[in-house]
Amino acid sequence: MTRNTGKKFPLGNCTTPYEVLRDLSWDTRTNSQLYESQKISKQSMNYWLNKLLKDGFIVRPYRGIYDITDIGKKILERFTAEEGKNLVRLENMRFGFPIKSDISKLQSIYKDVTYLGKIPIAQDKIEGHSIRIFLSPKNPSVEISCKQKLGNNPYELYYEAKQEVIVISQIFKDYNELELGEASETMKPEWAIPSPFAEALLTITHSSQIRTGKGIINRSKGRNADLEVRDPRHAEAILEMPLRLERLERIITSSLYQSISFL
């Protein structure tokens, strides 16, 4: 069995083998399932399957069935961590739900509480989502934190994170036999956006963090330099910055060309 040579990306810069490993990390797959998932030719798929087998990143326990090995899982983890550095990250968003039914059952379940002023607050966790239960006699509520999300589109990430929280609220509601009101945002999301401009500013100023009126320029653990903002419109504007600069360059170049032609 060929072991990992220690290179950062032992399978090269092509993402296909890592996507195959990602598929297999969920469950075993057949040839046909992998063809359908990856949407590449059988020739290309066979090439990568043979390479992954040779390198010891996958195994074939039965004819036509593939599974990922522990080495393959480690390679996938490293690739996913590196890939995440170049994606937008959503974090620190919370939604609150008013409790519209009697909370006496909750008070009997959640006896271990802390206090915010005179309001008792209990803690819980469901599927990785942190939950705070405000056991106020007058305005009881539950607050659910979103999981960290990675992607390219801030609005899609926001929608996905909110939908996950709504599902968690349903689980909490059904388990405790409660009636909950509509979700409302109790903490705005924070968007961490990879940016060469942020990298340049931190390098020039020899800083680890720069705070501005619009957000924070930061280099956090496991990522490159990010621009961190709270408003998705600012996030979208930052993501569009390279395209805007390119359009501006074309306009300037075109204007200069016309001026020279006129002379």
Secondary structure, DSSP 8 states (H G I E B T S, - for coil): -----S-SSTT-S-SHHHHHHHHHHHS-EEHHHHHHHHT--HHHHHHHHHHHHHHTSEEEEETTEEEE-HHHHHHHHHHHHHHHTTSEEEES-EEEEEB-S--HHHHHH---EEEETTEEEEEEEETTEEEEEE--SSS-EEEEE---EEES-HHHHHHHHHHHHHHHHHHHHHHHT--B---EEEE--EEEEE-HHHHHHHHHHT-SEEE-SSEEEEE-TTS-EEEEES-HHHHHHHHHHHHHHHHHHHHHHHHHHHHHHH-
